[in-house]
Amino acid sequence: MDYIITILTSICIWAILGISWNLMAGYSKLFALCQSAFFGVGAYCTAILMTNLGWNFVPSLIAAMGITALVALLIALPSLRVHSDYFLVISLAFLYVFYHSVKNLEITGGATGIKGIPSPSILGWVIGPSYPYLAMSIICLIAVYLVARQITKSAFGKTLLAVGCDELAASSVGKNITAVKVSCVMISATLAAISGSLYAGQMRYINADDFFLDQTFLIVCIVILGGFKSIKGSVLGAIILIMIPELMRFTPLPTTVIGPITGLFYGLVLIVIMLFRPHGLLGERMKG
Amino acid sequence: MAIVTMGFAIVINTVSVWHIAHAGTYVAGAYLAWIMVALLGLPLWLGLIISIVGCGIIGIIMEIGLYRPLRRSGSPIGGYLLASIGLAFVIQNAWALLAGTYPKMVGGEIKVSYNIGNIYFTNIDIILIIACALVFTFFFFFLNRTSIGLSVKAVASNSRLSEIWGADFDRVSLITMVIASLTVAPASMVRVIDIGIVPFAGWDVLILALIAYIVGGVGSTLGAGLAGLCLGIIKSLMIWQMPSVWAPLIIFAIVYVFMWARPRGISGKKVWVYEV
């Protein structure tokens, strides 16, 4: 039973990540490859604040969101002033730097990571690892879902779409493209930080290897499988892609083989979807 | 390093594909060389040739199997990018599955160290410099002196106009992919001999190549190669002066400064053009 609850909680966490990346990549076509770094910044902020400074979960969650938004601003500003393609490169470079810094800084525990993160508690009520934590994750997922839906329906969301479709046209009707893009990245990073906090609280142990390329590509796969511009799709993608490696544990394959097979499978998902159904399972059709 | 960057840059510029799967070719080339030399006992030079041919074939398969169908279906640039990431993922994980994740090395016995004063280097370093110069010259002549190279450049600068003038886009992009893939083989060969190959080595190299591409200037294949060279040198000098763990940070700082100060790179021309 605990195993199923752990999987469900993971699904919530990855669905939030999928939604956050979808806002950025699906709507305004900013293919940032550092979503797992934003995820990691959120997780590490929460972990450090709770373990070293003894903060409560909620204030550290909020602080993590703020710090991640600030980091996103610093990453996005110079590259988005120029062109979205540069953002792709600088985001990948940032992921690389984040990974190596976290692995070598003292405050992040170096290669061993941060151990013994206390269980989150709200108003003195400790949220244990079991049902209550799942409930909290589901509440967070629903909140993120509603926020994302609200954003996409608002005027700001329409501007995001416009920027994604045709930058020149959007700027010609007086939209400040750079400002729109940068705020989009910041929102996306903030949402990723929420799931980072949840992850730190669930695992209670984090390590630099939890926030590197594999995780970024898992997020990308979730969004692609579910479909761009479909928030429901991202949730569905997270459900499918988290379940499959878990189901593989029940097959007689040795554990050393499961890792590469999962990676292989994610890669194949990307290729097959791009070749045969580029708009994903639930997404809108993409136009060239 | 510079070789990978040039191969990468020529593909982006010509067919405007973010060719992430180049990382896969790099790794595949290295493993091919390892299989030939370590498992089948062939001499090193034969392994290199087979690895070059193998990389070329991989390039052809990628182009025909993936990029061409995507182009036919009118996929946006992001589509190529994601499919290419998927392919890089598939190739590297396939090697992890086939060969395990331990580093594989061959031909370490031909490594000889020399020193002049305080500077230590090996004959592998010299071979690398020569290989780099050869590939660089090859690219220069290919792009400027042959008719295929000129049509590659034409397609790179304006694909629609050059198609009107009779350039066959499919053929040009196939040739581009093959050239890019062929030339990555010497780089991966050196890697196998020098420090050994692991399945996920492609990512590190690719990230540096992407960065060099930006620093060297979008739209300039040779500029990208030069920048790759400079970045490699800067990185080595930094490691010489401070703990090596900070090397990625330095590289990132360089890119960050470039992004603010000179977004068009060292030798780049225009940053981007609004396509009509």
Interface residues (C-beta under 8 A of the other chain):
Chain A: A25 K29 F31 P78 S79 R81 V82 H83 D85 Y86 L88 V89 I90 L92 A93 F94 Y96 V97 H100 S101 K103 N104 L168 L213 F217 V220 I224 V257 G259 P260 I261 G263 L264 Y266 G267 L268 V269 L270 I271 M274 L275 P278 M286 K287 G288
Chain B: W18 L66 P69 L70 S73 G74 S75 P76 G78 G79 Y80 L81 L82 A83 I85 G86 L87 A88 F89 V90 I91 Q92 N93 A94 A96 L97 P199 W203 D204 I207 L210 I211 Y213 I214 V218 P243 V245 W246 P248 L249 I251 F252 V255 Y256 M259 W260 P263 V271 W272 Y274
